[in-house]
Amino acid sequence: MAVLLSEAVTKHRPDLTDLLSVLPNEELSEDQREELRQAVADELCETGFREDDEPNRRGLILEELIDRLGHLHLR
């Protein structure tokens, strides 16, 4: 999941890449977590759905990542 988070942040919010290095060791603010969730949500919308609008495998992982960012259980 860390790789997927890095991909989403690098692609959609490169200004947040510094947060990725502190994430495992420091608690982030709710605003910081929300910004990361939004980057992942942008990636979900772009690459996470099949033609029938159901989540593909990547989409399911992205959805789980969004949930985990809400609780900071990324390890």
N, CA, C and O atoms as a Tinker XYZ file with bonds, in Angstrom:
   300  protein
     1  N      0.807000   -1.203000    0.000000    73     2
     2  CA     0.000000    0.000000    0.000000    64     1     3
     3  C      0.845000    1.260000    0.000000    63     2     4     5
     4  O      0.444000    2.284000   -0.553000    81     3
     5  N      2.000000    1.187000    0.612000    73     3     6
     6  CA     2.873000    2.356000    0.639000    64     5     7
     7  C      3.286000    2.767000   -0.769000    63     6     8     9
     8  O      3.384000    3.958000   -1.068000    81     7
     9  N      3.527000    1.789000   -1.631000    73     7    10
    10  CA     3.904000    2.088000   -3.013000    64     9    11
    11  C      2.740000    2.760000   -3.733000    63    10    12    13
    12  O      2.932000    3.734000   -4.461000    81    11
    13  N      1.554000    2.246000   -3.530000    73    11    14
    14  CA     0.370000    2.818000   -4.173000    64    13    15
    15  C      0.126000    4.242000   -3.672000    63    14    16    17
    16  O     -0.220000    5.125000   -4.456000    81    15
    17  N      0.304000    4.465000   -2.389000    73    15    18
    18  CA     0.163000    5.811000   -1.828000    64    17    19
    19  C      1.186000    6.747000   -2.459000    63    18    20    21
    20  O      0.857000    7.870000   -2.843000    81    19
    21  N      2.411000    6.288000   -2.563000    73    19    22
    22  CA     3.465000    7.102000   -3.166000    64    21    23
    23  C      3.139000    7.442000   -4.618000    63    22    24    25
    24  O      3.338000    8.576000   -5.055000    81    23
    25  N      2.640000    6.460000   -5.359000    73    23    26
    26  CA     2.260000    6.707000   -6.754000    64    25    27
    27  C      1.168000    7.770000   -6.847000    63    26    28    29
    28  O      1.252000    8.689000   -7.662000    81    27
    29  N      0.146000    7.636000   -6.008000    73    27    30
    30  CA    -0.976000    8.582000   -6.052000    64    29    31
    31  C     -0.542000    9.985000   -5.664000    63    30    32    33
    32  O     -0.926000   10.959000   -6.311000    81    31
    33  N      0.252000   10.091000   -4.617000    73    31    34
    34  CA     0.699000   11.409000   -4.155000    64    33    35
    35  C      1.626000   12.051000   -5.187000    63    34    36    37
    36  O      1.494000   13.234000   -5.497000    81    35
    37  N      2.556000   11.269000   -5.711000    73    35    38
    38  CA     3.484000   11.799000   -6.707000    64    37    39
    39  C      2.749000   12.298000   -7.941000    63    38    40    41
    40  O      3.111000   13.324000   -8.517000    81    39
    41  N      1.725000   11.576000   -8.339000    73    39    42
    42  CA     0.974000   11.922000   -9.543000    64    41    43
    43  C      0.007000   13.085000   -9.330000    63    42    44    45
    44  O     -0.086000   13.979000  -10.171000    81    43
    45  N     -0.710000   13.072000   -8.210000    73    43    46
    46  CA    -1.801000   14.030000   -8.013000    64    45    47
    47  C     -1.469000   15.178000   -7.064000    63    46    48    49
    48  O     -2.039000   16.263000   -7.181000    81    47
    49  N     -0.548000   14.944000   -6.122000    73    47    50
    50  CA    -0.197000   15.991000   -5.153000    64    49    51
    51  C      1.287000   15.934000   -4.810000    63    50    52    53
    52  O      1.648000   15.638000   -3.671000    81    51
    53  N      2.149000   16.213000   -5.783000    73    51    54
    54  CA     3.588000   16.120000   -5.517000    64    53    55
    55  C      4.058000   17.031000   -4.384000    63    54    56    57
    56  O      5.120000   16.803000   -3.804000    81    55
    57  N      3.289000   18.041000   -4.072000    73    55    58
    58  CA     3.644000   18.928000   -2.966000    64    57    59
    59  C      3.549000   18.217000   -1.612000    63    58    60    61
    60  O      4.032000   18.736000   -0.606000    81    59
    61  N      2.934000   17.044000   -1.582000    73    59    62
    62  CA     2.782000   16.295000   -0.325000    64    61    63
    63  C      3.802000   15.174000   -0.161000    63    62    64    65
    64  O      3.734000   14.427000    0.815000    81    63
    65  N      4.738000   15.040000   -1.083000    73    63    66
    66  CA     5.668000   13.910000   -1.011000    64    65    67
    67  C      6.489000   13.909000    0.272000    63    66    68    69
    68  O      6.885000   12.841000    0.739000    81    67
    69  N      6.751000   15.062000    0.846000    73    67    70
    70  CA     7.498000   15.106000    2.113000    64    69    71
    71  C      6.752000   14.387000    3.231000    63    70    72    73
    72  O      7.383000   13.840000    4.136000    81    71
    73  N      5.431000   14.378000    3.187000    73    71    74
    74  CA     4.651000   13.686000    4.214000    64    73    75
    75  C      4.890000   12.183000    4.192000    63    74    76    77
    76  O      4.779000   11.516000    5.220000    81    75
    77  N      5.216000   11.656000    3.027000    73    75    78
    78  CA     5.411000   10.215000    2.906000    64    77    79
    79  C      6.603000    9.730000    3.726000    63    78    80    81
    80  O      6.598000    8.608000    4.231000    81    79
    81  N      7.607000   10.563000    3.854000    73    79    82
    82  CA     8.796000   10.153000    4.605000    64    81    83
    83  C      8.579000   10.190000    6.109000    63    82    84    85
    84  O      9.268000    9.481000    6.842000    81    83
    85  N      7.647000   10.991000    6.583000    73    83    86
    86  CA     7.403000   11.063000    8.028000    64    85    87
    87  C      6.219000   10.209000    8.466000    63    86    88    89
    88  O      6.014000    9.984000    9.659000    81    87
    89  N      5.459000    9.744000    7.515000    73    87    90
    90  CA     4.221000    9.032000    7.820000    64    89    91
    91  C      4.378000    7.859000    8.784000    63    90    92    93
    92  O      3.591000    7.754000    9.725000    81    91
    93  N      5.342000    6.985000    8.598000    73    91    94
    94  CA     5.402000    5.850000    9.530000    64    93    95
    95  C      5.793000    6.241000   10.958000    63    94    96    97
    96  O      5.508000    5.508000   11.905000    81    95
    97  N      6.443000    7.394000   11.108000    73    95    98
    98  CA     7.002000    7.754000   12.414000    64    97    99
    99  C      6.283000    8.878000   13.140000    63    98   100   101
   100  O      6.398000    8.998000   14.360000    81    99
   101  N      5.556000    9.686000   12.423000    73    99   102
   102  CA     4.903000   10.841000   13.025000    64   101   103
   103  C      3.408000   10.817000   12.746000    63   102   104   105
   104  O      2.958000   10.348000   11.701000    81   103
   105  N      2.661000   11.328000   13.697000    73   103   106
   106  CA     1.218000   11.443000   13.505000    64   105   107
   107  C      0.931000   12.672000   12.656000    63   106   108   109
   108  O      1.486000   13.746000   12.890000    81   107
   109  N      0.069000   12.505000   11.679000    73   107   110
   110  CA    -0.299000   13.613000   10.810000    64   109   111
   111  C     -1.572000   14.270000   11.322000    63   110   112   113
   112  O     -2.380000   13.650000   12.012000    81   111
   113  N     -1.726000   15.520000   10.973000    73   111   114
   114  CA    -2.951000   16.226000   11.335000    64   113   115
   115  C     -4.102000   15.699000   10.485000    63   114   116   117
   116  O     -3.883000   15.049000    9.463000    81   115
   117  N     -5.299000   15.977000   10.904000    73   115   118
   118  CA    -6.473000   15.572000   10.128000    64   117   119
   119  C     -6.432000   16.207000    8.741000    63   118   120   121
   120  O     -6.785000   15.556000    7.757000    81   119
   121  N     -6.011000   17.459000    8.648000    73   119   122
   122  CA    -5.915000   18.132000    7.347000    64   121   123
   123  C     -4.904000   17.446000    6.436000    63   122   124   125
   124  O     -5.158000   17.276000    5.243000    81   123
   125  N     -3.766000   17.053000    6.988000    73   123   126
   126  CA    -2.760000   16.356000    6.194000    64   125   127
   127  C     -3.283000   15.003000    5.712000    63   126   128   129
   128  O     -3.089000   14.629000    4.555000    81   127
   129  N     -3.940000   14.284000    6.600000    73   127   130
   130  CA    -4.510000   12.989000    6.211000    64   129   131
   131  C     -5.575000   13.167000    5.144000    63   130   132   133
   132  O     -5.672000   12.359000    4.222000    81   131
   133  N     -6.369000   14.213000    5.262000    73   131   134
   134  CA    -7.413000   14.474000    4.269000    64   133   135
   135  C     -6.791000   14.792000    2.902000    63   134   136   137
   136  O     -7.303000   14.355000    1.872000    81   135
   137  N     -5.704000   15.541000    2.892000    73   135   138
   138  CA    -5.037000   15.843000    1.626000    64   137   139
   139  C     -4.500000   14.563000    0.976000    63   138   140   141
   140  O     -4.598000   14.399000   -0.240000    81   139
   141  N     -3.941000   13.668000    1.772000    73   139   142
   142  CA    -3.466000   12.386000    1.249000    64   141   143
   143  C     -4.629000   11.550000    0.735000    63   142   144   145
   144  O     -4.543000   10.939000   -0.330000    81   143
   145  N     -5.722000   11.526000    1.503000    73   143   146
   146  CA    -6.907000   10.778000    1.065000    64   145   147
   147  C     -7.428000   11.312000   -0.261000    63   146   148   149
   148  O     -7.852000   10.536000   -1.118000    81   147
   149  N     -7.401000   12.618000   -0.437000    73   147   150
   150  CA    -7.890000   13.210000   -1.684000    64   149   151
   151  C     -7.015000   12.808000   -2.861000    63   150   152   153
   152  O     -7.527000   12.542000   -3.948000    81   151
   153  N     -5.705000   12.759000   -2.658000    73   151   154
   154  CA    -4.810000   12.309000   -3.731000    64   153   155
   155  C     -5.126000   10.868000   -4.114000    63   154   156   157
   156  O     -5.143000   10.526000   -5.297000    81   155
   157  N     -5.376000   10.030000   -3.123000    73   155   158
   158  CA    -5.713000    8.633000   -3.395000    64   157   159
   159  C     -7.089000    8.547000   -4.062000    63   158   160   161
   160  O     -7.291000    7.730000   -4.961000    81   159
   161  N     -8.022000    9.374000   -3.632000    73   159   162
   162  CA    -9.358000    9.388000   -4.240000    64   161   163
   163  C     -9.277000    9.812000   -5.710000    63   162   164   165
   164  O     -9.998000    9.282000   -6.555000    81   163
   165  N     -8.403000   10.762000   -6.002000    73   163   166
   166  CA    -8.217000   11.175000   -7.398000    64   165   167
   167  C     -7.698000   10.005000   -8.232000    63   166   168   169
   168  O     -8.137000    9.793000   -9.362000    81   167
   169  N     -6.763000    9.252000   -7.663000    73   167   170
   170  CA    -6.240000    8.078000   -8.363000    64   169   171
   171  C     -7.321000    7.019000   -8.515000    63   170   172   173
   172  O     -7.411000    6.364000   -9.553000    81   171
   173  N     -8.134000    6.852000   -7.493000    73   171   174
   174  CA    -9.241000    5.901000   -7.558000    64   173   175
   175  C    -10.176000    6.250000   -8.714000    63   174   176   177
   176  O    -10.546000    5.374000   -9.496000    81   175
   177  N    -10.552000    7.496000   -8.825000    73   175   178
   178  CA   -11.446000    7.921000   -9.909000    64   177   179
   179  C    -10.818000    7.710000  -11.277000    63   178   180   181
   180  O    -11.514000    7.399000  -12.244000    81   179
   181  N     -9.524000    7.877000  -11.357000    73   179   182
   182  CA    -8.828000    7.786000  -12.638000    64   181   183
   183  C     -8.535000    6.340000  -13.065000    63   182   184   185
   184  O     -8.620000    6.016000  -14.250000    81   183
   185  N     -8.191000    5.474000  -12.103000    73   183   186
   186  CA    -7.711000    4.140000  -12.485000    64   185   187
   187  C     -8.395000    2.987000  -11.753000    63   186   188   189
   188  O     -8.064000    1.827000  -11.999000    81   187
   189  N     -9.339000    3.278000  -10.862000    73   187   190
   190  CA    -9.841000    2.248000   -9.972000    64   189   191
   191  C    -11.172000    1.608000  -10.326000    63   190   192   193
   192  O    -11.715000    0.841000   -9.530000    81   191
   193  N    -11.710000    1.906000  -11.505000    73   191   194
   194  CA   -13.026000    1.357000  -11.836000    64   193   195
   195  C    -13.022000    0.673000  -13.196000    63   194   196   197
   196  O    -12.330000    1.083000  -14.128000    81   195
   197  N    -13.822000   -0.386000  -13.271000    73   195   198
   198  CA   -14.042000   -1.076000  -14.544000    64   197   199
   199  C    -15.053000   -0.274000  -15.358000    63   198   200   201
   200  O    -15.575000    0.741000  -14.895000    81   199
   201  N    -15.318000   -0.735000  -16.559000    73   199   202
   202  CA   -16.279000   -0.045000  -17.427000    64   201   203
   203  C    -17.687000   -0.034000  -16.853000    63   202   204   205
   204  O    -18.471000    0.863000  -17.165000    81   203
   205  N    -18.026000   -1.021000  -16.012000    73   203   206
   206  CA   -19.356000   -1.074000  -15.405000    64   205   207
   207  C    -19.432000   -0.279000  -14.095000    63   206   208   209
   208  O    -20.395000   -0.405000  -13.338000    81   207
   209  N    -18.417000    0.530000  -13.843000    73   207   210
   210  CA   -18.334000    1.399000  -12.663000    64   209   211
   211  C    -18.149000    0.655000  -11.347000    63   210   212   213
   212  O    -18.297000    1.247000  -10.278000    81   211
   213  N    -17.833000   -0.612000  -11.409000    73   211   214
   214  CA   -17.484000   -1.373000  -10.212000    64   213   215
   215  C    -15.979000   -1.266000  -10.011000    63   214   216   217
   216  O    -15.231000   -1.194000  -10.987000    81   215
   217  N    -15.522000   -1.254000   -8.755000    73   215   218
   218  CA   -14.076000   -1.149000   -8.527000    64   217   219
   219  C    -13.330000   -2.362000   -9.083000    63   218   220   221
   220  O    -13.772000   -3.501000   -8.935000    81   219
   221  N    -12.205000   -2.097000   -9.716000    73   219   222
   222  CA   -11.318000   -3.176000  -10.128000    64   221   223
   223  C    -10.407000   -3.506000   -8.939000    63   222   224   225
   224  O    -10.556000   -2.930000   -7.862000    81   223
   225  N     -9.477000   -4.423000   -9.136000    73   223   226
   226  CA    -8.604000   -4.821000   -8.013000    64   225   227
   227  C     -7.843000   -3.619000   -7.459000    63   226   228   229
   228  O     -7.759000   -3.442000   -6.244000    81   227
   229  N     -7.299000   -2.807000   -8.336000    73   227   230
   230  CA    -6.584000   -1.612000   -7.899000    64   229   231
   231  C     -7.533000   -0.691000   -7.115000    63   230   232   233
   232  O     -7.156000   -0.130000   -6.085000    81   231
   233  N     -8.742000   -0.548000   -7.607000    73   231   234
   234  CA    -9.718000    0.303000   -6.940000    64   233   235
   235  C    -10.047000   -0.166000   -5.535000    63   234   236   237
   236  O    -10.203000    0.648000   -4.624000    81   235
   237  N    -10.154000   -1.476000   -5.356000    73   235   238
   238  CA   -10.426000   -2.014000   -4.020000    64   237   239
   239  C     -9.282000   -1.695000   -3.060000    63   238   240   241
   240  O     -9.511000   -1.362000   -1.898000    81   239
   241  N     -8.060000   -1.799000   -3.554000    73   239   242
   242  CA    -6.904000   -1.476000   -2.712000    64   241   243
   243  C     -6.870000    0.017000   -2.409000    63   242   244   245
   244  O     -6.573000    0.419000   -1.284000    81   243
   245  N     -7.171000    0.835000   -3.408000    73   243   246
   246  CA    -7.209000    2.285000   -3.184000    64   245   247
   247  C     -8.287000    2.648000   -2.164000    63   246   248   249
   248  O     -8.065000    3.510000   -1.313000    81   247
   249  N     -9.442000    2.005000   -2.239000    73   247   250
   250  CA   -10.498000    2.261000   -1.257000    64   249   251
   251  C    -10.032000    1.892000    0.148000    63   250   252   253
   252  O    -10.293000    2.621000    1.105000    81   251
   253  N     -9.349000    0.771000    0.270000    73   251   254
   254  CA    -8.831000    0.364000    1.576000    64   253   255
   255  C     -7.786000    1.359000    2.075000    63   254   256   257
   256  O     -7.737000    1.670000    3.265000    81   255
   257  N     -6.962000    1.850000    1.175000    73   255   258
   258  CA    -5.953000    2.835000    1.543000    64   257   259
   259  C     -6.604000    4.112000    2.052000    63   258   260   261
   260  O     -6.138000    4.693000    3.032000    81   259
   261  N     -7.662000    4.551000    1.410000    73   259   262
   262  CA    -8.392000    5.742000    1.879000    64   261   263
   263  C     -8.912000    5.507000    3.298000    63   262   264   265
   264  O     -8.799000    6.378000    4.161000    81   263
   265  N     -9.477000    4.333000    3.530000    73   263   266
   266  CA    -9.960000    4.005000    4.877000    64   265   267
   267  C     -8.827000    4.000000    5.891000    63   266   268   269
   268  O     -8.966000    4.545000    6.986000    81   267
   269  N     -7.712000    3.390000    5.532000    73   267   270
   270  CA    -6.583000    3.324000    6.462000    64   269   271
   271  C     -5.994000    4.696000    6.752000    63   270   272   273
   272  O     -5.563000    4.964000    7.874000    81   271
   273  N     -5.973000    5.556000    5.756000    73   271   274
   274  CA    -5.475000    6.910000    6.008000    64   273   275
   275  C     -6.356000    7.636000    7.008000    63   274   276   277
   276  O     -5.887000    8.511000    7.735000    81   275
   277  N     -7.603000    7.284000    7.045000    73   275   278
   278  CA    -8.497000    7.868000    8.044000    64   277   279
   279  C     -8.172000    7.429000    9.452000    63   278   280   281
   280  O     -8.497000    8.113000   10.422000    81   279
   281  N     -7.524000    6.276000    9.556000    73   279   282
   282  CA    -7.182000    5.735000   10.875000    64   281   283
   283  C     -5.688000    5.608000   11.094000    63   282   284   285
   284  O     -5.253000    5.218000   12.177000    81   283
   285  N     -4.895000    5.934000   10.081000    73   283   286
   286  CA    -3.438000    5.846000   10.125000    64   285   287
   287  C     -2.922000    4.466000   10.501000    63   286   288   289
   288  O     -2.017000    4.345000   11.326000    81   287
   289  N     -3.486000    3.438000    9.909000    73   287   290
   290  CA    -2.995000    2.076000   10.081000    64   289   291
   291  C     -2.355000    1.628000    8.776000    63   290   292   293
   292  O     -2.872000    0.733000    8.107000    81   291
   293  N     -1.249000    2.235000    8.412000    73   291   294
   294  CA    -0.628000    1.948000    7.130000    64   293   295
   295  C      0.409000    0.836000    7.221000    63   294   296   297
   296  O      0.846000    0.338000    6.183000    81   295
   297  N      0.806000    0.441000    8.374000    73   295   298
   298  CA     1.852000   -0.572000    8.499000    64   297   299
   299  C      1.339000   -1.938000    8.250000    63   298   300
   300  O      2.099000   -2.904000    8.318000    81   299
